[in-house]
Amino acid sequence: MYKVNESCIGCGACTAVCPEVFDLNDDGLAENIIGEVPAELEDSAKEAMESCPVAAIVNE
């Protein structure tokens, strides 16, 4: 499960790469909008994790 942690700075990189899984909340920080990532979104969720400049996305 890909999850955004408290290190998020709200850059929006993850939402640009994988908007089906990540979105910015009212505070301007990323959050998950779904729980388990479906197989067809796994590659883009992984790319979002790898593109995060502060490593705020983890795969638990």
C-alpha positions as CSV (number, residue, x, y, z in Angstrom):
1,M,0.0,0.0,0.0
2,Y,1.4,3.4,-1.0
3,K,1.0,5.9,1.7
4,V,2.0,9.6,2.1
5,N,3.8,10.4,5.3
6,E,4.3,13.6,7.3
7,S,7.4,14.6,5.2
8,C,5.2,15.8,2.4
9,I,5.9,19.4,1.3
10,G,3.0,19.7,-1.1
11,C,5.0,19.9,-4.4
12,G,2.3,18.0,-6.3
13,A,4.7,15.7,-8.1
14,C,2.8,12.6,-7.1
15,T,-0.6,14.0,-8.1
16,A,0.9,14.9,-11.6
17,V,2.2,11.3,-12.0
18,C,-0.7,9.4,-10.4
19,P,-3.8,11.4,-9.8
20,E,-5.9,8.2,-9.5
21,V,-4.1,7.5,-6.2
22,F,-2.9,10.9,-4.8
23,D,-4.5,14.3,-4.5
24,L,-3.7,17.5,-2.6
25,N,-5.9,18.2,0.5
26,D,-7.2,21.5,1.8
27,D,-3.8,22.1,3.5
28,G,-2.0,21.7,0.1
29,L,-0.4,18.4,1.1
30,A,-0.7,15.1,-0.7
31,E,-2.9,12.3,0.6
32,N,-4.1,9.0,-0.7
33,I,-7.5,9.0,-2.2
34,I,-7.8,5.2,-2.4
35,G,-6.6,2.4,-0.2
36,E,-5.1,-0.5,-2.0
37,V,-3.6,0.4,-5.4
38,P,-5.1,-1.7,-8.2
39,A,-2.7,-3.7,-10.3
40,E,-3.2,-1.4,-13.3
41,L,-2.1,1.6,-11.3
42,E,0.9,0.0,-9.5
43,D,3.5,1.3,-12.0
44,S,2.3,4.9,-11.8
45,A,2.0,4.8,-8.0
46,K,5.6,3.5,-7.9
47,E,6.7,6.2,-10.3
48,A,5.0,8.8,-8.0
49,M,6.8,7.4,-5.0
50,E,10.1,7.6,-6.8
51,S,9.5,11.1,-8.1
52,C,8.8,12.5,-4.6
53,P,11.7,14.9,-3.8
54,V,11.4,14.3,-0.1
55,A,10.6,10.6,-0.1
56,A,7.2,11.3,1.5
57,I,5.6,8.2,-0.1
58,V,6.3,4.8,1.2
59,N,5.1,1.4,0.1
60,E,4.1,-0.6,3.2
